[in-house]
Amino acid sequence: MIEKKLLDMLVCPEDRSPLSEADEGTLKRLNEAIAAGQVENRGGQPVEEAVVAGLVREDGTVLYPIIDGIPVLLADESISLEQIDG
């Protein structure tokens, strides 16, 4: 979990929109798709590790993983949520 003060300062590096913590339902669907080998990051690499936490862009289309408590705000490491909603 990210402190609210920090979360309020974080924005999407691509469009500068606000980010919010991913809810349990999103993480569950994402991890099921990862386990089935159906998820790539936006850099084109397969995502093989379950996502424990993440930040979702305001429009709900992109998730930035949080690894060891650190948000990874790199476009190529982000995950398009359209892969699990489509």
C-alpha positions as CSV (number, residue, x, y, z in Angstrom):
1,M,0.0,0.0,0.0
2,I,1.2,3.4,-0.9
3,E,0.9,6.4,1.4
4,K,-1.8,8.7,0.4
5,K,0.5,11.7,0.3
6,L,2.8,9.9,-2.2
7,L,-0.1,8.6,-4.2
8,D,-1.5,12.1,-4.6
9,M,1.8,13.2,-6.2
10,L,2.2,10.3,-8.6
11,V,0.9,10.6,-12.2
12,C,1.0,8.6,-15.3
13,P,4.3,9.3,-17.1
14,E,2.6,9.2,-20.5
15,D,-0.4,11.5,-20.1
16,R,0.1,13.0,-16.6
17,S,-3.3,11.7,-15.4
18,P,-3.8,10.7,-11.8
19,L,-3.1,7.1,-10.6
20,S,-5.0,5.0,-8.1
21,E,-4.2,1.7,-6.4
22,A,-5.5,-1.3,-8.3
23,D,-8.4,-3.0,-6.6
24,E,-8.5,-6.7,-5.7
25,G,-10.8,-7.6,-8.5
26,T,-8.5,-6.2,-11.1
27,L,-5.4,-7.8,-9.6
28,K,-7.3,-11.2,-9.5
29,R,-8.3,-11.0,-13.1
30,L,-4.8,-9.9,-14.2
31,N,-3.1,-12.6,-12.2
32,E,-5.4,-15.3,-13.7
33,A,-4.4,-14.1,-17.2
34,I,-0.7,-14.0,-16.2
35,A,-1.0,-17.6,-14.9
36,A,-2.6,-18.6,-18.3
37,G,0.3,-17.0,-20.2
38,Q,-1.9,-14.3,-21.8
39,V,-0.3,-11.1,-20.6
40,E,2.6,-9.0,-22.1
41,N,3.8,-5.7,-20.8
42,R,3.6,-2.8,-23.1
43,G,7.3,-3.4,-24.1
44,G,6.2,-6.7,-25.6
45,Q,7.7,-9.0,-23.0
46,P,5.6,-11.7,-21.3
47,V,4.6,-11.0,-17.7
48,E,5.4,-14.2,-15.8
49,E,5.3,-13.0,-12.2
50,A,2.0,-12.4,-10.4
51,V,1.3,-8.7,-9.7
52,V,0.9,-8.1,-6.0
53,A,0.0,-4.4,-6.3
54,G,-0.2,-1.8,-8.9
55,L,-1.3,1.7,-9.9
56,V,-4.0,2.2,-12.5
57,R,-4.2,5.2,-14.7
58,E,-7.4,7.3,-14.4
59,D,-8.9,5.9,-17.6
60,G,-8.5,2.4,-16.3
61,T,-6.6,1.1,-19.3
62,V,-3.0,0.8,-17.9
63,L,-1.5,-0.6,-14.8
64,Y,2.0,0.2,-13.5
65,P,3.2,-2.6,-11.2
66,I,4.5,-2.0,-7.7
67,I,7.5,-4.2,-7.0
68,D,8.8,-4.4,-3.5
69,G,6.9,-1.4,-2.5
70,I,8.3,0.7,-5.4
71,P,6.0,1.9,-8.3
72,V,7.6,1.1,-11.6
73,L,6.5,4.1,-13.7
74,L,8.1,3.0,-17.0
75,A,5.8,2.8,-20.1
76,D,7.5,-0.4,-21.3
77,E,6.9,-2.1,-17.9
78,S,3.3,-1.1,-17.7
79,I,0.5,-3.5,-18.5
80,S,-2.4,-2.8,-20.8
81,L,-5.6,-3.8,-18.9
82,E,-7.4,-4.2,-22.2
83,Q,-5.7,-7.7,-22.3
84,I,-7.9,-8.8,-19.4
85,D,-11.0,-6.8,-20.2
86,G,-11.2,-7.7,-23.8
